[in-house]
């Protein structure tokens, strides 16, 4: 299978993942709006809305989906991901060498910062990413800072007061203290819901996989109903094989 996407609509044709991400302008984000960076959320779901099969998202994917995710990582200053997703997906080797070189050519660090919220201090240091010398990891917690001295990665910890490690506060810290202008949120579903509830998502890249999963696995968003529901505006639509790739913008 190829990693090109077929655009649906008035102008159809194949587009590589890099061209799609370049069109979003994430790497050109300037400054901070409303005290936070621009945030894009990348999600994948089965046709019945499940975010995983057998505990991970691997069974839902397509080569084009993986290519799109890595290009999104190439463009942004930081990735925001929950500790549960770090563990379940076994994060490691976020980018290829050519993608790191393109970041450097743009004046960016070779790897984006990986930020995670571990309110109770339960940091998954066993994940391979923590053993990569080139990785930069930012941990947010409300507990006693966890021991991270033995990690090969550069790990920085910021402690909030109880109840303070909200997505909005985390994004504000990334902007003010780490110079982050654009963020890719990769889940999980509870973190994504918190971001959406706080009006902290500007773009949604949703991949729809052509299968039914059923079962009791998580949905794309998990948690209490949003009141009112957050509306989205369809900006673009592509396909690769039987997978659909939808780009939504937050409705204003």
Buried (B, 14 or more C-beta within 10 A) or exposed (E): EEBBBBBBEEEEEEBBBBEBBBEBEBBEBEEBEEEBBBBBBBBBBBBEBBBBBEEBBBBBBBBBBBBBBBBBBBBBBBBBBBBBBBBBBEBEEBBEEEBBEBBEEEEBEBBBBBBBBBBEBEBBBEBEBBBBEBBBBBBBBBBEEBEBEEBEBBBBBBBBEEEEBBBBBBBBBBBEEBEBBBBBBBBBBBBBBBBBBBEBBBBBBBBBBEBEBEEEBBBBBBBEEEEEEBEBEEEBBBBBEEBBBBBBBBEE
